[in-house]
Amino acid sequence: MRLAHTAPIAPKSNSPVPNGLLGWLVSNERIRIAVVDDEESVRRAIDRLLRSVDMEVETFSSGGEFIDSLRGRHPDCLVLDLHMPGMTGFQVQAHLAQSAARLPVIIITGHDTPASRVRALAGGATAYLSKPVDELVLLDAISAAISAGR
């Protein structure tokens, strides 16, 4: 499983980085993104993409591992797989809602169904994307999520 490749992404002036991210990319403030997916190849691909546009990335192989990390600092945005063994993405969403954590969540899934889409969006997700995720679509979703949260 890997991200669909559309164009090289780099934080240079000729890069197709979404406009909403450009301000943060040229500021001293780095965007912190958490990625939770049980598939190592997906975590690696998203990690490379986000680091290529100078974001700070922390990856987690399970929802529980991510929840445990929240005792420290919170990321600016969460990219979350829905279907994982153990704690599912839906359970992570519920935990965040119960803890009143104001954290934009972008759902990614390889098992897109209308019911999952409705449930994820009703649970507060700012975006719902099907795998394979297009790089620019993911960057646009992160930009919109962070902009709405600030």
N, C-alpha and C positions, 0 to 999 in steps of 0.2 A: 504494500500500500504506500503510495507516495503522492505528493501534491501534483496536480496538473501543472505543467510548466508552460507559461505564456510569454514571459520576457524576463531577462535578468533584472534583479532588483538590487539597487545600491543607493546609498544616501548621497548621491552626487546630483548636481543640478540637472543632468539629463535623464535622471531616473524617473520612471513612471510611478512615483510614490504618490498616494492619494493626497490631495491638497490639505485635508484636515490634519495630516501627520507632519506636514512640512514645518509648521511652526515649532513643534516639539523637537523635531530632528535638528533644527538649527539652534535651539536653546540649550542651556546647560542641564536641563531636566531630562533624564532618560525615562522613557515609558517602561514600566515593569509589567510583564505579561506572565501569567501562569498558564501552563499547558498541561491538561490532564487527559491522558489517553493510554489505554493498556497496550497499544501497538507501538513497539519501539521505533519502527520505521516512520510512523506518523509523527511521533514526538521529535525525532531527529530532523525530519523535513521541515516541520514548523519552526523548530528551534533555529535552524540555519536561515530560513527565510526572515524571521524576525530580527535575528542578530545582524543580518545583512543590511537592515535599515536602522541599525544602531539602537535596537531595543534591548533591554535587560530581560532575559528569559530564564524561568525556572520550570523544569519539567517534572511531572509526577506520573508514576505508572498506575496509581489508584486514587480513588476519591478519598479514601481514608488518609493516605499519605499527604494529600493536599490539605485536608481539614486540619491535620496535626500541625502543618506548617503555619497556620493562621495565628498561632500563639505569638509569632513574631510580627513582622510587618506584612501588610496586605498589598497585593498587586493592584495595578490600575485597571486590569481587565483579566478575565478568565476565559480561556478557550477550553471547552469541556466536551468530551465524548459522552454520549448517552449510555451506550451499552458496554458495560465493563463487568468483569466478575467482582464479587464483593459489593462494594458500595457503587451503585449506578449513578449516572449523571443526574437523574431525577432526584435521587437521595441527597446528592451534593447540593442541588438547588434548594431542596427543602431545608437542609441544615443552614444554608446561608440565609434563607428567609426567616427561620426561627431565631437566628442569632442577630438579626437586623443588620447584617453586613451589607453595606452599600457597595456592591461590587458588580460591575457590568459583566454579563455572562454571554458568551457566544457559543452556541451549541454546534458541534460537528457530529455527523453520524453517517455510518455506512448502511443503516437500516431505516431509511426514510419511510415513514408512514404518515398519513394525515392525522391519526390519533396522537402520534409522538410529537408532531409539529405543534398541534394545538396545545398539548400538555406542556411542552417546553416553553412556548411563548406565554401561556397562562401562568407558568411558574416564574416569569420575569426575564426570560432570555431576551436579549436585545437583537439577536440574529439567530437564524437556524439555517445551517449550511450542510449540504449533502457531500459526502466523500465520493470521488476525489475533489478536494476543495481547490478552487482556482486561487492562485496566489493574490492577485489583485482584488478579488472579491473578499478574501479574508482580510487583507490590509484595509480595505474600505470599511468593512464591518467593525474592525478594531477602532478605526478613526471615528466612526459614528458613535460607537459605544462610549469611548473615552470623552468625546465632545459632549455627549448628553449627560455624562456623569460629572462633568466639571462645572 
